[in-house]
Amino acid sequence: ASGGPMLTGGTSVERGGRTAGARAGGGGMRCSLRVWVLLGSLGLVFLTSLFFSISLRGGVGLPYLEPPGWEKSSRVKLVPNYSGVHQLGPLESTQQQKTCACPRCVGDPGVSDWFDENYNPDISPVWTRDNIQLPSDVYYWWVMLQPQFKPHTIQQVLLRLFQVIPGRSPYGSWDPARCLRCAVVGNSGNMRGAGYGPTIDSHNYIMRINLAPTLGYEEDAGSHTTHHFMYPESAKNLAANVSFVLVPFKTLDLLWITSALSTGQIRFTYAPVKQFLRVDKDKVQIFNPAFFKYIHDRWTRHHGRYPSTGMLVLFFALHVCDEVNVFGFGADGRGNWHHYWEQNRYSGEFRKTGVHDADYEALIIDSLVKAGKITIFPGK
């Protein structure tokens, strides 16, 4: 009888031992599982915070998605036929982004950040039928250069003008097989005695400004001209093979050129002007006011009321030529500012006019030289 209970008790104790052990083992497993879950959670939190931190700082560049130099190339203005080309390195960049056949090309991006950030190859320097409508900010800025009391509808004025002249741009986009060399010839007295005539005449385009006589000055200033930039009050007759580029400062200038090439009705603006103008009508071009303001905004940075005609012509060349060489800008070797065909009576007359800032424009020219975009022939 007593053995039964003992047996029973023994059996009971044995079962109790097994149950306690099982419970202890299950608790250990659950504890380990919790530890692993906790560690995994901590790891996940760490990784999440790491990626979140990286994302806040702009991310990590992946080499197969973002080529070296992508940040710099994204600021480069698009050049016709070369959009989307990234700057990879000096040699490879030159090979991939060559825009002409000259040793150095104006249009090549990646040479100067300063130049690329300001240069816009897509804006036309010529006012045409295609860009007849001016943005409102450009129009109001332009009409205030020389304000007039008589209002005109600019589109109607231009449409009448484009019945007399072609009203289109003769300039195309960059051509890697072309080397279009241009001489921008200013009127500085430093041309006198410099002997640049043959060098100037060797260019494809030779651009002159206002009076710019060549007869009698061929040895220093050259004898050929392809583009002559003038405004109504400085206009003169030109040979048949020369493009007359009108730089308009007011709507009346457009009415004048239309009249001077047809009826001859206008003889006076703010000064007497030629009633009739003998130039090749098919080669007449109108300087685009939007391009004018672009130079004022991006390049001369509002120094002076507006850029000088010399600066307008220089940047015209930088947007249509592959190579730009500059003659007859600035003072002569003695610091005098005067024209090469005149006696030096007023040596400082053209430096401080109250309209243009010659000193700031000289800094821009120096920067263009350092950027490798132009070459200056300093004269004497």
C-alpha positions as CSV (number, residue, x, y, z in Angstrom):
1,A,0.0,0.0,0.0
2,S,2.7,2.3,1.0
3,G,4.7,1.3,-2.1
4,G,1.9,2.5,-4.2
5,P,2.0,6.0,-3.0
6,M,5.7,6.1,-3.1
7,L,5.5,4.8,-6.6
8,T,2.9,7.2,-7.4
9,G,4.9,9.9,-5.6
10,G,7.9,8.9,-7.5
11,T,6.0,8.9,-10.7
12,S,4.6,12.3,-9.8
13,V,8.0,13.8,-9.0
14,E,9.5,12.4,-12.3
15,R,6.7,14.0,-14.3
16,G,7.1,17.2,-12.4
17,G,10.8,17.3,-13.1
18,R,10.2,16.7,-16.8
19,T,7.6,19.5,-16.9
20,A,9.8,22.0,-15.2
21,G,12.7,21.2,-17.5
22,A,10.6,21.6,-20.6
23,R,9.3,25.0,-19.3
24,A,12.9,26.1,-18.5
25,G,14.0,25.1,-22.0
26,G,11.1,26.9,-23.7
27,G,11.8,30.0,-21.8
28,G,15.4,30.0,-22.9
29,M,14.4,29.6,-26.5
30,R,11.9,32.4,-26.2
31,C,14.6,34.6,-24.6
32,S,17.1,33.9,-27.4
33,L,14.5,34.7,-30.0
34,R,13.7,38.0,-28.3
35,V,17.4,38.9,-28.2
36,W,17.7,38.2,-32.0
37,V,14.6,40.2,-32.7
38,L,15.9,43.0,-30.6
39,L,19.3,42.9,-32.3
40,G,17.7,42.7,-35.7
41,S,15.5,45.7,-34.9
42,L,18.5,47.7,-33.7
43,G,20.4,46.9,-36.9
44,L,17.5,47.9,-39.0
45,V,17.1,51.1,-37.1
46,F,20.8,51.8,-37.6
47,L,20.7,51.1,-41.3
48,T,17.6,53.2,-41.8
49,S,19.1,56.1,-39.9
50,L,22.3,55.8,-41.9
51,F,20.5,55.9,-45.3
52,F,18.3,58.8,-44.0
53,S,21.4,60.7,-43.0
54,I,23.0,60.1,-46.4
55,S,19.9,61.2,-48.2
56,L,19.8,64.5,-46.3
57,R,23.4,65.2,-47.3
58,G,22.6,64.7,-51.0
59,G,23.2,61.1,-51.5
60,V,26.2,59.1,-52.6
61,G,27.1,59.3,-56.3
62,L,27.1,56.0,-58.2
63,P,29.8,56.0,-60.8
64,Y,27.8,54.1,-63.4
65,L,24.9,56.6,-63.1
66,E,26.8,59.9,-62.7
67,P,30.1,60.3,-64.7
68,P,32.9,62.3,-63.1
69,G,32.3,66.1,-63.4
70,W,28.5,65.7,-63.7
71,E,27.9,68.7,-61.4
72,K,30.0,71.0,-63.5
73,S,28.6,69.8,-66.8
74,S,25.1,70.3,-65.6
75,R,25.8,74.1,-65.3
76,V,27.2,74.3,-68.9
77,K,24.8,75.9,-71.4
78,L,23.8,73.5,-74.2
79,V,25.6,74.0,-77.4
80,P,23.8,73.1,-80.7
81,N,24.5,69.5,-81.7
82,Y,26.4,68.9,-78.5
83,S,23.7,68.8,-75.8
84,G,24.1,66.2,-73.1
85,V,27.9,65.7,-73.4
86,H,29.5,65.4,-70.0
87,Q,32.9,66.8,-69.0
88,L,35.1,63.7,-68.4
89,G,38.6,65.0,-68.4
90,P,40.8,67.5,-70.2
91,L,41.8,65.3,-73.2
92,E,38.5,63.4,-73.5
93,S,36.5,66.6,-73.0
94,T,38.3,68.3,-75.9
95,Q,37.8,65.3,-78.1
96,Q,34.1,64.9,-77.4
97,Q,33.1,68.5,-77.3
98,K,35.0,70.0,-80.2
99,T,32.6,72.4,-82.0
100,C,34.9,73.5,-84.8
101,A,38.1,72.7,-86.7
102,C,40.1,75.7,-85.3
103,P,42.8,75.0,-82.6
104,R,40.6,76.7,-80.1
105,C,36.8,77.1,-80.6
106,V,34.5,79.7,-79.0
107,G,31.7,77.2,-78.6
108,D,33.6,74.4,-76.8
109,P,32.2,74.0,-73.3
110,G,34.2,72.9,-70.3
111,V,37.1,75.3,-70.8
112,S,35.9,78.1,-68.5
113,D,33.2,77.8,-65.9
114,W,32.7,81.5,-65.9
115,F,32.2,81.6,-69.6
116,D,29.9,78.6,-69.7
117,E,27.7,79.9,-66.9
118,N,27.1,83.2,-68.8
119,Y,27.2,82.1,-72.5
120,N,23.9,81.3,-74.2
121,P,24.4,79.9,-77.7
122,D,20.7,79.6,-78.3
123,I,19.9,83.4,-78.3
124,S,20.1,84.9,-81.8
125,P,22.1,88.1,-82.2
126,V,19.9,88.9,-85.2
127,W,16.3,90.2,-85.1
128,T,14.3,88.1,-87.5
129,R,10.8,87.0,-88.5
130,D,11.2,84.0,-86.2
131,N,11.9,86.1,-83.0
132,I,9.9,89.2,-83.9
133,Q,8.1,89.2,-80.6
134,L,10.3,90.6,-77.8
135,P,9.8,89.5,-74.2
136,S,8.0,92.3,-72.3
137,D,11.0,93.0,-70.0
138,V,13.3,93.3,-73.0
139,Y,10.9,95.6,-74.8
140,Y,10.5,98.0,-72.0
141,W,14.2,98.1,-71.2
142,W,15.0,98.7,-74.9
143,V,12.4,101.5,-75.5
144,M,13.8,103.4,-72.5
145,L,17.3,103.6,-74.0
146,Q,16.2,106.5,-76.1
147,P,12.6,107.3,-75.1
148,Q,10.2,108.6,-77.7
149,F,6.9,110.3,-77.2
150,K,5.2,108.8,-80.3
151,P,4.1,105.2,-79.7
152,H,4.6,102.6,-82.4
153,T,3.4,99.0,-82.7
154,I,6.8,97.2,-83.0
155,Q,5.5,94.2,-84.8
156,Q,3.9,96.2,-87.5
157,V,7.0,98.3,-87.9
158,L,9.1,95.1,-88.2
159,L,6.8,93.4,-90.7
160,R,7.0,96.5,-93.0
161,L,10.8,96.4,-92.6
162,F,10.9,92.6,-93.4
163,Q,9.2,93.4,-96.7
164,V,12.3,95.4,-97.6
165,I,15.1,93.2,-96.1
166,P,15.2,89.4,-95.7
167,G,14.5,89.3,-92.0
168,R,16.3,86.0,-91.4
169,S,19.6,85.0,-89.8
170,P,22.4,83.8,-92.1
171,Y,24.2,82.1,-89.3
172,G,24.0,78.4,-88.6
173,S,24.9,76.2,-85.7
174,W,28.4,74.9,-84.8
175,D,30.1,72.7,-87.4
176,P,33.0,70.5,-86.3
177,A,34.4,70.6,-89.8
178,R,34.4,74.4,-90.0
179,C,36.9,77.0,-88.8
180,L,35.2,80.4,-89.2
181,R,37.8,83.1,-88.2
182,C,36.6,86.5,-87.3
183,A,38.3,89.8,-86.8
184,V,36.6,92.4,-84.6
185,V,38.1,95.7,-85.6
186,G,37.7,98.6,-83.2
187,N,38.6,102.2,-83.9
188,S,41.3,102.8,-81.2
189,G,44.4,105.0,-82.0
190,N,46.5,102.0,-81.0
191,M,46.0,100.7,-84.6
192,R,48.1,103.5,-86.0
193,G,51.5,102.2,-86.9
194,A,50.7,98.6,-85.8
195,G,50.8,97.1,-89.3
196,Y,47.9,94.7,-88.7
197,G,46.3,95.3,-92.1
198,P,47.3,91.9,-93.8
199,T,46.5,90.0,-90.6
200,I,43.0,91.5,-90.4
201,D,42.3,90.9,-94.1
202,S,43.2,87.2,-93.7
203,H,40.0,86.5,-91.7
204,N,36.7,85.1,-93.0
205,Y,34.6,87.8,-91.3
206,I,35.9,91.3,-90.7
207,M,33.6,93.3,-88.5
208,R,33.9,97.1,-88.3
209,I,32.1,99.7,-86.2
210,N,30.6,103.1,-87.1
211,L,32.8,105.3,-89.3
212,A,35.9,103.0,-89.4
213,P,37.6,104.3,-92.6
214,T,39.9,101.9,-94.5
215,L,41.0,104.1,-97.4
216,G,44.4,105.4,-96.6
217,Y,44.7,103.1,-93.5
218,E,45.0,99.8,-95.2
219,E,48.5,99.0,-93.8
220,D,47.2,99.2,-90.2
221,A,43.5,98.6,-90.4
222,G,43.2,96.4,-93.5
223,S,41.1,97.0,-96.6
224,H,38.3,94.3,-96.4
225,T,35.0,94.4,-94.6
226,T,32.3,91.8,-94.4
227,H,30.1,93.3,-91.6
228,H,29.7,97.0,-90.7
229,F,27.8,97.8,-87.5
230,M,26.2,101.2,-87.3
231,Y,23.2,103.1,-85.9
232,P,21.3,105.7,-88.0
233,E,23.2,108.7,-86.8
234,S,26.6,107.1,-87.8
235,A,25.4,105.3,-91.0
236,K,27.2,105.5,-94.3
237,N,27.0,103.9,-97.7
238,L,28.7,100.5,-98.0
239,A,30.0,98.3,-100.8
240,A,27.6,95.7,-102.2
241,N,29.4,92.7,-100.6
242,V,29.2,94.1,-97.0
243,S,26.5,93.3,-94.5
244,F,25.1,96.4,-92.9
245,V,24.1,95.5,-89.3
246,L,21.9,98.1,-87.8
247,V,22.1,98.6,-84.0
248,P,18.7,100.0,-83.1
249,F,18.2,102.0,-79.9
250,K,14.6,103.0,-80.6
251,T,11.6,102.2,-82.9
252,L,12.3,105.2,-85.0
253,D,15.6,103.6,-86.0
254,L,13.6,100.8,-87.6
255,L,11.3,103.2,-89.3
256,W,14.4,105.1,-90.6
257,I,16.1,102.0,-92.1
258,T,12.8,101.1,-93.8
259,S,12.6,104.6,-95.2
260,A,16.3,104.9,-96.1
261,L,16.0,101.8,-98.2
262,S,12.7,102.8,-99.9
263,T,10.9,106.1,-99.7
264,G,13.4,108.4,-98.0
265,Q,10.8,110.1,-95.9
266,I,12.8,110.3,-92.6
267,R,15.7,112.7,-92.5
268,F,16.0,113.4,-88.7
269,T,15.9,111.3,-85.5
270,Y,17.6,113.3,-82.7
271,A,20.1,114.4,-85.3
272,P,20.2,114.6,-89.1
273,V,20.4,111.1,-90.7
274,K,20.9,110.0,-94.3
275,Q,17.7,110.2,-96.3
276,F,18.8,107.3,-98.6
277,L,21.3,104.6,-97.8
278,R,23.2,102.7,-100.5
279,V,23.8,99.3,-99.1
280,D,23.0,95.7,-100.2
281,K,19.4,95.2,-99.0
282,D,19.8,91.4,-99.1
283,K,22.6,91.7,-96.6
284,V,21.0,94.1,-94.1
285,Q,20.6,92.6,-90.6
286,I,19.1,94.1,-87.4
287,F,20.8,93.6,-84.0
288,N,18.4,91.8,-81.7
289,P,17.4,93.9,-78.6
290,A,17.0,90.7,-76.6
291,F,20.7,89.9,-77.4
292,F,21.5,93.5,-76.5
293,K,19.9,93.0,-73.0
294,Y,21.5,89.6,-72.6
295,I,25.0,91.3,-72.9
296,H,23.9,94.0,-70.5
297,D,22.6,91.5,-67.9
298,R,25.1,88.6,-68.1
299,W,28.3,90.2,-69.3
300,T,28.6,93.9,-68.5
301,R,26.4,93.3,-65.4
302,H,24.6,96.7,-65.7
303,H,27.8,98.7,-65.5
304,G,27.0,101.8,-67.5
305,R,23.6,102.5,-68.9
306,Y,24.2,100.0,-71.7
307,P,27.1,98.3,-73.3
308,S,29.3,100.1,-75.9
309,T,28.9,99.3,-79.6
310,G,32.3,97.6,-79.4
311,M,31.1,95.2,-76.8
312,L,27.9,94.5,-78.8
313,V,30.0,93.6,-81.8
314,L,32.5,91.5,-79.8
315,F,29.7,89.3,-78.4
316,F,28.0,89.2,-81.8
317,A,31.2,87.6,-83.1
318,L,31.4,85.3,-80.1
319,H,28.0,83.8,-81.0
320,V,28.5,83.4,-84.8
321,C,32.2,82.7,-85.2
322,D,34.5,79.8,-84.2
323,E,37.6,82.0,-83.6
324,V,37.6,85.6,-82.6
325,N,40.6,88.0,-82.8
326,V,40.3,91.5,-81.6
327,F,42.0,94.6,-82.9
328,G,41.8,98.3,-82.1
329,F,40.2,98.2,-78.6
330,G,41.2,100.3,-75.7
331,A,43.7,103.1,-75.3
332,D,47.0,103.4,-77.2
333,G,50.4,102.7,-75.6
334,R,50.4,106.2,-74.0
335,G,47.0,105.7,-72.4
336,N,45.2,107.9,-74.9
337,W,41.7,107.1,-76.0
338,H,41.0,108.3,-79.6
339,H,40.3,107.1,-83.1
340,Y,43.1,105.9,-85.4
341,W,42.1,108.3,-88.2
342,E,42.0,111.4,-85.9
343,Q,44.6,113.6,-84.3
344,N,44.7,113.1,-80.5
345,R,42.9,116.2,-79.4
346,Y,40.7,114.7,-76.6
347,S,42.7,111.8,-75.2
348,G,40.2,110.9,-72.5
349,E,37.0,111.6,-74.4
350,F,35.8,108.0,-74.9
351,R,36.8,106.5,-71.6
352,K,34.3,108.2,-69.3
353,T,31.2,109.0,-71.3
354,G,28.6,108.5,-68.5
355,V,26.9,105.9,-70.7
356,H,29.5,103.1,-71.0
357,D,31.9,101.8,-68.3
358,A,35.1,101.3,-70.3
359,D,37.1,100.1,-67.3
360,Y,34.6,97.3,-66.5
361,E,34.4,96.4,-70.2
362,A,38.2,96.1,-70.2
363,L,37.9,93.6,-67.4
364,I,35.4,91.5,-69.3
365,I,37.8,91.5,-72.3
366,D,40.7,90.5,-70.1
367,S,38.6,87.7,-68.7
368,L,37.7,86.5,-72.2
369,V,41.4,86.4,-73.1
370,K,42.2,84.3,-69.9
371,A,39.3,82.0,-70.7
372,G,40.8,81.3,-74.1
373,K,37.8,82.7,-76.0
374,I,39.4,85.6,-77.8
375,T,42.9,86.8,-78.8
376,I,43.8,90.5,-78.4
377,F,46.2,92.2,-80.8
378,P,47.3,95.1,-78.5
379,G,48.5,97.6,-81.1
380,K,50.9,100.4,-80.3
